[in-house]
């Protein structure tokens, strides 16, 4: 993916197609989460990358943070040539994340 940064690759993949992997589907449809696909698209389009995983076994991926309808949402995704793979999405837990939901707490 010729030297482009991960943010550009995410945007390019999302513009083509978004593919939800089975784990992501299970996570977003949990009753205590109910994260809509439009919420995930909003976070991808308006959020910020807070962690980059260039050596992920699933391919270069990243963690994107954003607020949607006053809820913090984290989306882990991996851009591919023809689509953006959504690996998982969840509501960050305040026990694991600082108040900004961008920085992991030191445990």
N, C-alpha and C positions, 0 to 999 in steps of 0.2 A: 504494500500500500504506500508506495513511493514517497516517503519522507513527510507526508502530511501529518499534522498533529491529531491526536485522538479526538479532540472536539470537532474538527472538520470532518473526520471519518464518521463520527456518530451522526452528525447532521446529514451527511451525504447518504448514509445507509437508511436513516429514518425517512428521508425524502422519497426513497424508492419503495420501501416496504418495512413494516415492523412485524417480526415474528416472535411470538411468545413461546418460550420453551416450556415443557410440562411443569417444571418446578415453579416457574413464574406464575403459571395459571393456578396452581394449587395455593401459592402464597397470596396472590391478590384476591382470591375468592373466599378466603377465610372470613367467617362471620364478624370477627373483631377488626377486620381490615377493610374489606369491600372497596378495594382500589379499582376505579374504573379505567378502562383503556384510554379514555380521553384525558384522565388525570396524568397518566404516564406520558402520553404525548406532550402534554403541557409542560411537565417537568423536563423532558428531553429538550424541548424548544426554548424554555425560559430559565432552566436551572443552571447550576454550575458544577463542574467536575471537582470533586473533593478528594478523590483517590484515583490513582492511575495504576493499572496492573499490566504492564507490558509483557510479562512472562507468564501470564495465566495459561493454564493447560488448555483452556477452551479458545485460546486466541487472545490477542490484545483486548483488554476490557477496561472498564472504568466504573466508578461509583458516582452517580449524579445526584445532587441534592436540590430540592426545590419545595416551595410551598404551593399547595393547590387547595383552594377553598379552606384556608386557614389551618391546613394539616401539613406537617412536614412529611415529605416522602423521599425515600431513597430508591434509586433504580440502578441496578447493576446490568450493564449491557456490553455487548461485543459487536463492533461493526464488521460486517462481511462485505464482500464485493457487491452482492445483489440485495442486501437487506441489513437491518439492525436486529440482532438477536437480543431479546430481553431475557436475561438469565434469572433475575428475581427482582421483586419490588416489595417494599415493606415500610411500615411506619417506624422510624427509629425510636429505640427505647431510651428514655432519659437516664436509665441506670448504666447504659453503655456509652452514651454520647453526652458531651457537654451541652450546655443550654443553647448553643448556636446550631446544634445538630450536625456540625461540620467536622468536629474534632472528637476522636474517640477518647474516652476517659482512660487514664492510666490505672489499670487494675492491679 
